Amino acid sequence: MPFATCLMRAGDEPCPEGWPDKRLLYGVVDDQRQCEACSCDPPTGAMCSVKVHVYSDAVCSVQRLEVDISPEMGGGCHLLMSGVALAGIAAEVLDYQPGTCEPHGSEPVGDVFLADATTFCCREPVI
């Protein structure tokens, strides 16, 4: 106690008077929902700067140029003395801030299909 009293009938049927609590249960549930594919806008706000070292020997011991490069500098060239051979280059990351991207998609699509209904009509217990 207390248990509700219920009537049961195959199909989606109206409940008789005095049995106000209608519940439908289904014998077949066909869930065809899926999620949309996910995607992102191109990243924004990314920034990095590096220090470039240029060497005239293969073991990187004779440095000919050292320059910091960042997006704020724009493009450009750095002149070396004429006739200087270049044999090595190295770069070290000074600062790196990854960008962010706005995600899209992953919304649910499709439907759930219900079949083989059974109606349960219930009422509160009488004590």
PyMOL commands that place a pseudoatom at each C-alpha (Angstrom):
pseudoatom trace, name=CA, resn=MET, resi=1, chain=A, elem=C, hetatm=0, pos=[0.000, 0.000, 0.000]
pseudoatom trace, name=CA, resn=PRO, resi=2, chain=A, elem=C, hetatm=0, pos=[-0.589, 2.446, -1.472]
pseudoatom trace, name=CA, resn=PHE, resi=3, chain=A, elem=C, hetatm=0, pos=[-0.695, 1.066, -4.995]
pseudoatom trace, name=CA, resn=ALA, resi=4, chain=A, elem=C, hetatm=0, pos=[-2.544, 2.628, -7.915]
pseudoatom trace, name=CA, resn=THR, resi=5, chain=A, elem=C, hetatm=0, pos=[-5.173, 0.570, -9.679]
pseudoatom trace, name=CA, resn=CYS, resi=6, chain=A, elem=C, hetatm=0, pos=[-4.852, 0.453, -13.478]
pseudoatom trace, name=CA, resn=LEU, resi=7, chain=A, elem=C, hetatm=0, pos=[-6.698, -0.818, -16.532]
pseudoatom trace, name=CA, resn=MET, resi=8, chain=A, elem=C, hetatm=0, pos=[-4.754, -1.920, -19.583]
pseudoatom trace, name=CA, resn=ARG, resi=9, chain=A, elem=C, hetatm=0, pos=[-5.808, -1.988, -23.243]
pseudoatom trace, name=CA, resn=ALA, resi=10, chain=A, elem=C, hetatm=0, pos=[-3.883, -2.492, -26.509]
pseudoatom trace, name=CA, resn=GLY, resi=11, chain=A, elem=C, hetatm=0, pos=[-3.521, 0.633, -28.648]
pseudoatom trace, name=CA, resn=ASP, resi=12, chain=A, elem=C, hetatm=0, pos=[-3.791, 4.343, -27.853]
pseudoatom trace, name=CA, resn=GLU, resi=13, chain=A, elem=C, hetatm=0, pos=[-7.264, 4.421, -26.315]
pseudoatom trace, name=CA, resn=PRO, resi=14, chain=A, elem=C, hetatm=0, pos=[-9.175, 6.970, -24.222]
pseudoatom trace, name=CA, resn=CYS, resi=15, chain=A, elem=C, hetatm=0, pos=[-9.505, 6.247, -20.531]
pseudoatom trace, name=CA, resn=PRO, resi=16, chain=A, elem=C, hetatm=0, pos=[-12.931, 5.585, -19.045]
pseudoatom trace, name=CA, resn=GLU, resi=17, chain=A, elem=C, hetatm=0, pos=[-14.480, 8.004, -16.581]
pseudoatom trace, name=CA, resn=GLY, resi=18, chain=A, elem=C, hetatm=0, pos=[-12.951, 7.699, -13.127]
pseudoatom trace, name=CA, resn=TRP, resi=19, chain=A, elem=C, hetatm=0, pos=[-9.560, 6.550, -14.481]
pseudoatom trace, name=CA, resn=PRO, resi=20, chain=A, elem=C, hetatm=0, pos=[-7.899, 9.949, -15.144]
pseudoatom trace, name=CA, resn=ASP, resi=21, chain=A, elem=C, hetatm=0, pos=[-4.204, 9.032, -15.203]
pseudoatom trace, name=CA, resn=LYS, resi=22, chain=A, elem=C, hetatm=0, pos=[-3.445, 7.884, -18.772]
pseudoatom trace, name=CA, resn=ARG, resi=23, chain=A, elem=C, hetatm=0, pos=[-0.026, 6.394, -19.573]
pseudoatom trace, name=CA, resn=LEU, resi=24, chain=A, elem=C, hetatm=0, pos=[1.127, 5.042, -22.910]
pseudoatom trace, name=CA, resn=LEU, resi=25, chain=A, elem=C, hetatm=0, pos=[3.803, 2.398, -23.066]
pseudoatom trace, name=CA, resn=TYR, resi=26, chain=A, elem=C, hetatm=0, pos=[5.308, 1.254, -26.353]
pseudoatom trace, name=CA, resn=GLY, resi=27, chain=A, elem=C, hetatm=0, pos=[6.533, -2.171, -27.345]
pseudoatom trace, name=CA, resn=VAL, resi=28, chain=A, elem=C, hetatm=0, pos=[8.686, -0.791, -30.184]
pseudoatom trace, name=CA, resn=VAL, resi=29, chain=A, elem=C, hetatm=0, pos=[10.974, 2.228, -29.937]
pseudoatom trace, name=CA, resn=ASP, resi=30, chain=A, elem=C, hetatm=0, pos=[12.908, 3.090, -33.113]
pseudoatom trace, name=CA, resn=ASP, resi=31, chain=A, elem=C, hetatm=0, pos=[15.389, 5.843, -32.228]
pseudoatom trace, name=CA, resn=GLN, resi=32, chain=A, elem=C, hetatm=0, pos=[16.725, 7.316, -35.480]
pseudoatom trace, name=CA, resn=ARG, resi=33, chain=A, elem=C, hetatm=0, pos=[18.290, 10.412, -33.909]
pseudoatom trace, name=CA, resn=GLN, resi=34, chain=A, elem=C, hetatm=0, pos=[21.865, 11.327, -34.742]
pseudoatom trace, name=CA, resn=CYS, resi=35, chain=A, elem=C, hetatm=0, pos=[24.045, 14.370, -34.259]
pseudoatom trace, name=CA, resn=GLU, resi=36, chain=A, elem=C, hetatm=0, pos=[25.044, 16.735, -37.059]
pseudoatom trace, name=CA, resn=ALA, resi=37, chain=A, elem=C, hetatm=0, pos=[28.715, 16.705, -37.956]
pseudoatom trace, name=CA, resn=CYS, resi=38, chain=A, elem=C, hetatm=0, pos=[30.837, 19.071, -35.879]
pseudoatom trace, name=CA, resn=SER, resi=39, chain=A, elem=C, hetatm=0, pos=[32.899, 21.848, -37.413]
pseudoatom trace, name=CA, resn=CYS, resi=40, chain=A, elem=C, hetatm=0, pos=[34.731, 24.989, -36.350]
pseudoatom trace, name=CA, resn=ASP, resi=41, chain=A, elem=C, hetatm=0, pos=[35.292, 28.401, -37.873]
pseudoatom trace, name=CA, resn=PRO, resi=42, chain=A, elem=C, hetatm=0, pos=[38.927, 29.203, -38.652]
pseudoatom trace, name=CA, resn=PRO, resi=43, chain=A, elem=C, hetatm=0, pos=[40.837, 29.997, -35.454]
pseudoatom trace, name=CA, resn=THR, resi=44, chain=A, elem=C, hetatm=0, pos=[41.180, 33.614, -34.384]
pseudoatom trace, name=CA, resn=GLY, resi=45, chain=A, elem=C, hetatm=0, pos=[43.400, 35.257, -31.813]
pseudoatom trace, name=CA, resn=ALA, resi=46, chain=A, elem=C, hetatm=0, pos=[46.397, 32.991, -32.344]
pseudoatom trace, name=CA, resn=MET, resi=47, chain=A, elem=C, hetatm=0, pos=[49.815, 34.567, -31.887]
pseudoatom trace, name=CA, resn=CYS, resi=48, chain=A, elem=C, hetatm=0, pos=[53.376, 33.368, -31.816]
pseudoatom trace, name=CA, resn=SER, resi=49, chain=A, elem=C, hetatm=0, pos=[56.797, 34.940, -31.948]
pseudoatom trace, name=CA, resn=VAL, resi=50, chain=A, elem=C, hetatm=0, pos=[60.143, 33.271, -32.581]
pseudoatom trace, name=CA, resn=LYS, resi=51, chain=A, elem=C, hetatm=0, pos=[63.795, 34.123, -32.454]
pseudoatom trace, name=CA, resn=VAL, resi=52, chain=A, elem=C, hetatm=0, pos=[65.592, 33.019, -35.621]
pseudoatom trace, name=CA, resn=HIS, resi=53, chain=A, elem=C, hetatm=0, pos=[69.327, 32.257, -35.578]
pseudoatom trace, name=CA, resn=VAL, resi=54, chain=A, elem=C, hetatm=0, pos=[71.241, 32.022, -38.868]
pseudoatom trace, name=CA, resn=TYR, resi=55, chain=A, elem=C, hetatm=0, pos=[74.657, 30.326, -38.915]
pseudoatom trace, name=CA, resn=SER, resi=56, chain=A, elem=C, hetatm=0, pos=[77.456, 30.189, -41.476]
pseudoatom trace, name=CA, resn=ASP, resi=57, chain=A, elem=C, hetatm=0, pos=[78.726, 26.760, -40.377]
pseudoatom trace, name=CA, resn=ALA, resi=58, chain=A, elem=C, hetatm=0, pos=[77.072, 23.350, -40.209]
pseudoatom trace, name=CA, resn=VAL, resi=59, chain=A, elem=C, hetatm=0, pos=[77.552, 22.918, -36.443]
pseudoatom trace, name=CA, resn=CYS, resi=60, chain=A, elem=C, hetatm=0, pos=[75.796, 26.235, -35.709]
pseudoatom trace, name=CA, resn=SER, resi=61, chain=A, elem=C, hetatm=0, pos=[78.662, 27.873, -33.841]
pseudoatom trace, name=CA, resn=VAL, resi=62, chain=A, elem=C, hetatm=0, pos=[79.228, 30.995, -36.021]
pseudoatom trace, name=CA, resn=GLN, resi=63, chain=A, elem=C, hetatm=0, pos=[76.042, 33.048, -35.812]
pseudoatom trace, name=CA, resn=ARG, resi=64, chain=A, elem=C, hetatm=0, pos=[75.501, 35.576, -38.621]
pseudoatom trace, name=CA, resn=LEU, resi=65, chain=A, elem=C, hetatm=0, pos=[72.032, 36.844, -37.732]
pseudoatom trace, name=CA, resn=GLU, resi=66, chain=A, elem=C, hetatm=0, pos=[69.650, 36.771, -34.782]
pseudoatom trace, name=CA, resn=VAL, resi=67, chain=A, elem=C, hetatm=0, pos=[66.211, 38.292, -35.239]
pseudoatom trace, name=CA, resn=ASP, resi=68, chain=A, elem=C, hetatm=0, pos=[62.869, 38.190, -33.432]
pseudoatom trace, name=CA, resn=ILE, resi=69, chain=A, elem=C, hetatm=0, pos=[59.883, 37.570, -35.709]
pseudoatom trace, name=CA, resn=SER, resi=70, chain=A, elem=C, hetatm=0, pos=[56.236, 38.154, -34.770]
pseudoatom trace, name=CA, resn=PRO, resi=71, chain=A, elem=C, hetatm=0, pos=[52.988, 38.900, -36.633]
pseudoatom trace, name=CA, resn=GLU, resi=72, chain=A, elem=C, hetatm=0, pos=[53.186, 42.576, -35.659]
pseudoatom trace, name=CA, resn=MET, resi=73, chain=A, elem=C, hetatm=0, pos=[56.414, 42.958, -37.695]
pseudoatom trace, name=CA, resn=GLY, resi=74, chain=A, elem=C, hetatm=0, pos=[54.764, 42.081, -40.991]
pseudoatom trace, name=CA, resn=GLY, resi=75, chain=A, elem=C, hetatm=0, pos=[56.793, 40.573, -43.804]
pseudoatom trace, name=CA, resn=GLY, resi=76, chain=A, elem=C, hetatm=0, pos=[60.320, 41.606, -44.541]
pseudoatom trace, name=CA, resn=CYS, resi=77, chain=A, elem=C, hetatm=0, pos=[63.810, 40.531, -45.441]
pseudoatom trace, name=CA, resn=HIS, resi=78, chain=A, elem=C, hetatm=0, pos=[67.049, 40.776, -43.482]
pseudoatom trace, name=CA, resn=LEU, resi=79, chain=A, elem=C, hetatm=0, pos=[70.152, 41.409, -45.531]
pseudoatom trace, name=CA, resn=LEU, resi=80, chain=A, elem=C, hetatm=0, pos=[73.381, 39.587, -44.823]
pseudoatom trace, name=CA, resn=MET, resi=81, chain=A, elem=C, hetatm=0, pos=[76.811, 40.565, -46.021]
pseudoatom trace, name=CA, resn=SER, resi=82, chain=A, elem=C, hetatm=0, pos=[77.371, 39.634, -49.628]
pseudoatom trace, name=CA, resn=GLY, resi=83, chain=A, elem=C, hetatm=0, pos=[79.326, 36.395, -50.025]
pseudoatom trace, name=CA, resn=VAL, resi=84, chain=A, elem=C, hetatm=0, pos=[78.406, 34.989, -46.596]
pseudoatom trace, name=CA, resn=ALA, resi=85, chain=A, elem=C, hetatm=0, pos=[77.478, 31.331, -46.915]
pseudoatom trace, name=CA, resn=LEU, resi=86, chain=A, elem=C, hetatm=0, pos=[74.582, 30.041, -44.854]
pseudoatom trace, name=CA, resn=ALA, resi=87, chain=A, elem=C, hetatm=0, pos=[74.832, 26.510, -43.494]
pseudoatom trace, name=CA, resn=GLY, resi=88, chain=A, elem=C, hetatm=0, pos=[72.387, 26.339, -40.583]
pseudoatom trace, name=CA, resn=ILE, resi=89, chain=A, elem=C, hetatm=0, pos=[69.280, 27.928, -39.163]
pseudoatom trace, name=CA, resn=ALA, resi=90, chain=A, elem=C, hetatm=0, pos=[67.482, 27.489, -35.845]
pseudoatom trace, name=CA, resn=ALA, resi=91, chain=A, elem=C, hetatm=0, pos=[64.357, 28.975, -34.357]
pseudoatom trace, name=CA, resn=GLU, resi=92, chain=A, elem=C, hetatm=0, pos=[63.196, 29.159, -30.746]
pseudoatom trace, name=CA, resn=VAL, resi=93, chain=A, elem=C, hetatm=0, pos=[59.619, 29.890, -29.768]
pseudoatom trace, name=CA, resn=LEU, resi=94, chain=A, elem=C, hetatm=0, pos=[59.438, 32.990, -27.574]
pseudoatom trace, name=CA, resn=ASP, resi=95, chain=A, elem=C, hetatm=0, pos=[55.680, 33.165, -27.140]
pseudoatom trace, name=CA, resn=TYR, resi=96, chain=A, elem=C, hetatm=0, pos=[52.740, 31.028, -28.280]
pseudoatom trace, name=CA, resn=GLN, resi=97, chain=A, elem=C, hetatm=0, pos=[49.059, 31.701, -27.694]
pseudoatom trace, name=CA, resn=PRO, resi=98, chain=A, elem=C, hetatm=0, pos=[46.674, 29.308, -29.418]
pseudoatom trace, name=CA, resn=GLY, resi=99, chain=A, elem=C, hetatm=0, pos=[43.622, 30.791, -31.055]
pseudoatom trace, name=CA, resn=THR, resi=100, chain=A, elem=C, hetatm=0, pos=[40.038, 29.831, -30.499]
pseudoatom trace, name=CA, resn=CYS, resi=101, chain=A, elem=C, hetatm=0, pos=[37.391, 28.769, -32.959]
pseudoatom trace, name=CA, resn=GLU, resi=102, chain=A, elem=C, hetatm=0, pos=[33.623, 28.976, -32.849]
pseudoatom trace, name=CA, resn=PRO, resi=103, chain=A, elem=C, hetatm=0, pos=[32.153, 25.438, -32.917]
pseudoatom trace, name=CA, resn=HIS, resi=104, chain=A, elem=C, hetatm=0, pos=[29.135, 24.538, -35.055]
pseudoatom trace, name=CA, resn=GLY, resi=105, chain=A, elem=C, hetatm=0, pos=[27.000, 21.479, -35.532]
pseudoatom trace, name=CA, resn=SER, resi=106, chain=A, elem=C, hetatm=0, pos=[26.430, 18.526, -33.226]
pseudoatom trace, name=CA, resn=GLU, resi=107, chain=A, elem=C, hetatm=0, pos=[22.723, 19.371, -33.046]
pseudoatom trace, name=CA, resn=PRO, resi=108, chain=A, elem=C, hetatm=0, pos=[20.426, 16.356, -32.850]
pseudoatom trace, name=CA, resn=VAL, resi=109, chain=A, elem=C, hetatm=0, pos=[18.568, 15.495, -36.047]
pseudoatom trace, name=CA, resn=GLY, resi=110, chain=A, elem=C, hetatm=0, pos=[16.031, 12.784, -36.753]
pseudoatom trace, name=CA, resn=ASP, resi=111, chain=A, elem=C, hetatm=0, pos=[13.159, 11.411, -34.706]
pseudoatom trace, name=CA, resn=VAL, resi=112, chain=A, elem=C, hetatm=0, pos=[12.117, 8.652, -32.364]
pseudoatom trace, name=CA, resn=PHE, resi=113, chain=A, elem=C, hetatm=0, pos=[9.357, 6.474, -33.774]
pseudoatom trace, name=CA, resn=LEU, resi=114, chain=A, elem=C, hetatm=0, pos=[7.073, 4.681, -31.319]
pseudoatom trace, name=CA, resn=ALA, resi=115, chain=A, elem=C, hetatm=0, pos=[4.852, 1.707, -32.186]
pseudoatom trace, name=CA, resn=ASP, resi=116, chain=A, elem=C, hetatm=0, pos=[2.813, -1.064, -30.556]
pseudoatom trace, name=CA, resn=ALA, resi=117, chain=A, elem=C, hetatm=0, pos=[1.165, 1.214, -27.958]
pseudoatom trace, name=CA, resn=THR, resi=118, chain=A, elem=C, hetatm=0, pos=[-0.548, -0.040, -24.842]
pseudoatom trace, name=CA, resn=THR, resi=119, chain=A, elem=C, hetatm=0, pos=[-2.796, 2.300, -22.821]
pseudoatom trace, name=CA, resn=PHE, resi=120, chain=A, elem=C, hetatm=0, pos=[-2.753, 2.188, -19.043]
pseudoatom trace, name=CA, resn=CYS, resi=121, chain=A, elem=C, hetatm=0, pos=[-5.500, 4.090, -17.261]
pseudoatom trace, name=CA, resn=CYS, resi=122, chain=A, elem=C, hetatm=0, pos=[-4.936, 4.462, -13.531]
pseudoatom trace, name=CA, resn=ARG, resi=123, chain=A, elem=C, hetatm=0, pos=[-6.548, 5.996, -10.484]
pseudoatom trace, name=CA, resn=GLU, resi=124, chain=A, elem=C, hetatm=0, pos=[-5.435, 6.612, -6.952]
pseudoatom trace, name=CA, resn=PRO, resi=125, chain=A, elem=C, hetatm=0, pos=[-5.949, 3.732, -4.563]
pseudoatom trace, name=CA, resn=VAL, resi=126, chain=A, elem=C, hetatm=0, pos=[-9.151, 3.596, -2.566]
pseudoatom trace, name=CA, resn=ILE, resi=127, chain=A, elem=C, hetatm=0, pos=[-8.464, 2.673, 1.036]
for i in range(1, 127): cmd.bond("trace and resi %d" % i, "trace and resi %d" % (i + 1))
show_as sticks, trace
zoom trace
